[in-house]
Amino acid sequence: MTVYYLIIGISMLISWWVSSRLKSKFEYYSNVHLRNGMSGKEVAEKMLRDNNIHDVQVISVPGQLTDHYNPADKTVNLSEGVYMQRNAAAAAVAAHECGHAVQHAVGYSMLQLRSKLVPVVSISSNLMQFVLMGGIVVMAMSGNKLILLIGVIMFALTTLFAFITLPVEYDASNRAMKWLKDTGTVTSEEYVGVQDSLKWAARTYLVAALGSLAQLLYFASLLMGNRRD
């Protein structure tokens, strides 16, 4: 299991670094105040109106960087640091989450696929570590690989979900940046902050996907009998 723990360690280290950079970027661009004086809530509401979306509510939720769009109840949930703040970072996050609302409204295929996978992936992510560890023990004791195979399939589903998430997140950011630029909601200077903030946010998803793939390949190598510790 040495290789596995090495993969986990490297993945966690890179993830920590990217997350730290994201937080520092958010804090930096939180000091770049919007000339139009709009809050994150107002930016979100304007983007929704401009895209003819009138059945989505913008609400405030506790926490930092807890922003998300909920397609189940059609709400754009903005964290306390975004909802009432009037800066480039808040505009970036608010517009990004509205990008998901736009995806939902137009029937963006990758968002629909991700939504369909949520129930299955939720079950897989809760059970796969137990199944994988049990599969490794059973394979070592009896040579039977069936349980490990099931675990690898479950892990593959979560990895697939992570990679499907990538175009969903990048597309939402692209929609946000295009709208902010085309409508003149942010100035050229503010747009640089928006672009940089969303770039680092996207990298958190990329790191998660690559880390999941690395772990999947490790367990697949065990299944195929190529274990090298």
C-alpha positions as CSV (number, residue, x, y, z in Angstrom):
1,M,0.0,0.0,0.0
2,T,3.1,2.3,0.0
3,V,2.4,3.5,-3.6
4,Y,-1.3,4.2,-2.6
5,Y,-0.3,6.3,0.4
6,L,2.3,8.1,-1.8
7,I,-0.4,9.0,-4.3
8,I,-2.8,10.2,-1.6
9,G,0.0,12.3,0.0
10,I,0.9,14.0,-3.3
11,S,-2.7,14.6,-4.2
12,M,-3.4,16.1,-0.8
13,L,-0.3,18.3,-1.0
14,I,-1.2,19.7,-4.5
15,S,-4.9,20.1,-3.5
16,W,-3.9,22.0,-0.4
17,W,-1.6,24.3,-2.5
18,V,-4.3,25.0,-5.1
19,S,-6.9,25.6,-2.4
20,S,-4.5,28.0,-0.6
21,R,-3.9,29.9,-3.8
22,L,-7.6,30.1,-4.4
23,K,-8.3,31.6,-1.0
24,S,-5.4,34.1,-1.3
25,K,-6.7,35.1,-4.8
26,F,-10.2,35.5,-3.4
27,E,-8.9,37.7,-0.5
28,Y,-6.8,39.8,-2.9
29,Y,-9.6,40.4,-5.4
30,S,-12.0,41.1,-2.5
31,N,-10.2,44.4,-2.2
32,V,-10.9,45.3,-5.9
33,H,-14.2,47.1,-5.4
34,L,-16.6,47.3,-8.3
35,R,-17.1,50.8,-9.7
36,N,-20.8,50.1,-10.3
37,G,-21.2,49.3,-6.6
38,M,-23.2,46.1,-7.3
39,S,-23.2,43.3,-4.6
40,G,-22.8,39.7,-5.4
41,K,-26.6,39.3,-5.0
42,E,-27.3,42.1,-7.5
43,V,-24.8,40.7,-10.0
44,A,-26.5,37.3,-9.8
45,E,-30.0,38.7,-10.1
46,K,-29.0,40.8,-13.1
47,M,-27.3,37.9,-14.9
48,L,-30.4,35.7,-14.4
49,R,-32.7,38.5,-15.7
50,D,-30.4,39.0,-18.8
51,N,-30.7,35.3,-19.6
52,N,-34.5,35.4,-19.2
53,I,-34.4,33.2,-16.1
54,H,-37.1,34.3,-13.7
55,D,-37.8,31.2,-11.6
56,V,-34.4,31.0,-9.8
57,Q,-34.0,32.6,-6.4
58,V,-30.7,34.1,-5.1
59,I,-30.2,33.4,-1.4
60,S,-27.4,33.7,1.2
61,V,-25.8,30.6,2.9
62,P,-23.3,30.5,5.8
63,G,-19.6,29.7,5.4
64,Q,-16.8,30.7,3.1
65,L,-16.6,29.5,-0.5
66,T,-19.8,27.5,0.1
67,D,-21.4,29.0,-3.0
68,H,-23.4,26.6,-5.3
69,Y,-26.4,26.3,-7.6
70,N,-29.1,23.8,-6.5
71,P,-31.0,22.6,-9.5
72,A,-33.5,20.8,-7.3
73,D,-35.1,23.9,-5.8
74,K,-33.6,26.4,-8.4
75,T,-31.6,28.5,-6.0
76,V,-28.3,30.3,-6.4
77,N,-26.7,30.0,-3.0
78,L,-24.1,32.6,-2.3
79,S,-21.8,32.6,0.8
80,E,-21.7,35.4,3.3
81,G,-18.5,36.7,1.7
82,V,-20.2,37.0,-1.7
83,Y,-23.8,37.8,-1.2
84,M,-23.5,41.4,0.1
85,Q,-19.9,42.2,-1.0
86,R,-19.2,44.6,-3.8
87,N,-15.9,43.4,-5.3
88,A,-14.4,41.5,-8.2
89,A,-14.2,38.2,-6.3
90,A,-17.9,38.4,-5.3
91,A,-18.9,39.2,-8.9
92,A,-16.8,36.3,-10.2
93,V,-18.4,33.7,-7.9
94,A,-21.9,35.1,-8.2
95,A,-21.7,35.0,-12.0
96,H,-20.2,31.5,-12.0
97,E,-23.0,30.1,-10.0
98,C,-25.5,31.8,-12.3
99,G,-23.6,30.1,-15.1
100,H,-24.9,26.8,-13.7
101,A,-28.4,28.2,-13.6
102,V,-28.1,29.1,-17.3
103,Q,-26.8,25.6,-18.1
104,H,-29.9,24.2,-16.3
105,A,-32.2,26.5,-18.2
106,V,-30.8,25.7,-21.7
107,G,-30.4,22.0,-21.0
108,Y,-26.6,21.8,-21.1
109,S,-25.9,18.1,-21.7
110,M,-23.0,17.6,-19.4
111,L,-24.9,19.1,-16.5
112,Q,-27.8,16.8,-17.2
113,L,-25.4,13.8,-17.3
114,R,-23.8,14.8,-14.0
115,S,-27.2,15.2,-12.3
116,K,-28.2,11.7,-13.4
117,L,-25.0,10.3,-12.0
118,V,-25.3,12.0,-8.6
119,P,-27.5,9.2,-6.9
120,V,-25.2,6.4,-8.1
121,V,-22.0,8.2,-7.3
122,S,-23.3,9.1,-3.8
123,I,-23.7,5.5,-3.0
124,S,-20.4,4.5,-4.6
125,S,-18.4,7.1,-2.8
126,N,-19.8,6.1,0.6
127,L,-19.0,2.4,0.1
128,M,-16.1,2.0,-2.2
129,Q,-13.3,2.4,0.3
130,F,-14.7,-0.5,2.4
131,V,-15.2,-2.6,-0.7
132,L,-11.7,-1.9,-2.0
133,M,-10.0,-2.6,1.2
134,G,-12.1,-5.8,1.7
135,G,-11.4,-6.8,-1.9
136,I,-7.6,-6.4,-1.3
137,V,-7.8,-8.6,1.8
138,V,-9.9,-11.3,0.1
139,M,-7.6,-11.3,-2.9
140,A,-4.5,-11.7,-0.7
141,M,-6.1,-14.5,1.2
142,S,-7.8,-16.5,-1.5
143,G,-6.9,-15.0,-4.8
144,N,-10.5,-14.1,-5.6
145,K,-10.7,-10.7,-7.3
146,L,-14.5,-10.3,-7.6
147,I,-14.9,-7.9,-4.6
148,L,-11.9,-5.8,-5.7
149,L,-13.4,-5.7,-9.2
150,I,-16.6,-4.3,-7.8
151,G,-14.6,-1.7,-5.8
152,V,-12.7,-0.6,-8.9
153,I,-15.9,-0.2,-10.8
154,M,-17.3,1.9,-8.0
155,F,-14.2,4.0,-8.0
156,A,-14.3,4.3,-11.7
157,L,-17.8,5.8,-11.4
158,T,-16.6,8.5,-9.0
159,T,-13.6,9.3,-11.3
160,L,-15.9,9.6,-14.3
161,F,-18.1,11.9,-12.3
162,A,-15.0,14.1,-11.4
163,F,-14.1,14.4,-15.1
164,I,-17.6,15.1,-16.2
165,T,-17.6,17.9,-13.6
166,L,-14.7,19.6,-15.4
167,P,-16.5,20.8,-18.5
168,V,-19.5,21.7,-16.4
169,E,-17.4,24.0,-14.2
170,Y,-15.3,25.4,-17.1
171,D,-18.4,26.1,-19.1
172,A,-20.1,27.9,-16.2
173,S,-17.0,30.1,-15.8
174,N,-16.9,30.9,-19.5
175,R,-20.5,31.9,-19.5
176,A,-19.9,34.1,-16.4
177,M,-16.9,35.8,-17.9
178,K,-18.5,36.4,-21.3
179,W,-21.6,37.9,-19.7
180,L,-19.6,40.1,-17.3
181,K,-17.5,41.4,-20.2
182,D,-20.2,41.8,-22.8
183,T,-22.6,43.6,-20.5
184,G,-19.9,45.9,-19.1
185,T,-20.8,44.8,-15.6
186,V,-17.1,44.9,-14.7
187,T,-14.3,47.2,-16.0
188,S,-11.2,45.9,-17.7
189,E,-9.3,46.0,-14.5
190,E,-12.0,44.2,-12.6
191,Y,-12.3,41.6,-15.3
192,V,-8.7,40.6,-14.8
193,G,-9.6,39.7,-11.2
194,V,-12.7,37.8,-12.3
195,Q,-10.7,35.8,-14.8
196,D,-7.9,35.0,-12.3
197,S,-10.3,34.0,-9.5
198,L,-12.3,31.6,-11.7
199,K,-9.1,30.1,-13.2
200,W,-7.9,29.0,-9.8
201,A,-11.3,27.8,-8.8
202,A,-11.4,25.6,-11.9
203,R,-8.0,24.2,-10.9
204,T,-9.4,22.7,-7.7
205,Y,-11.7,20.5,-9.8
206,L,-8.8,19.6,-12.1
207,V,-6.6,18.5,-9.3
208,A,-9.4,16.4,-7.7
209,A,-10.1,14.7,-11.1
210,L,-6.4,13.8,-11.7
211,G,-6.0,12.6,-8.1
212,S,-9.0,10.3,-8.5
213,L,-7.6,9.0,-11.7
214,A,-4.2,8.2,-10.2
215,Q,-5.9,6.3,-7.3
216,L,-8.1,4.4,-9.8
217,L,-5.1,3.4,-11.9
218,Y,-3.4,2.1,-8.7
219,F,-6.3,-0.1,-7.7
220,A,-6.7,-1.3,-11.3
221,S,-3.0,-2.4,-11.3
222,L,-3.7,-4.4,-8.2
223,L,-6.7,-6.0,-9.9
224,M,-4.5,-7.0,-12.9
225,G,-1.8,-8.4,-10.6
226,N,0.7,-5.7,-11.3
227,R,1.2,-4.7,-7.7
228,R,4.5,-3.0,-7.0
229,D,5.2,-1.8,-3.4
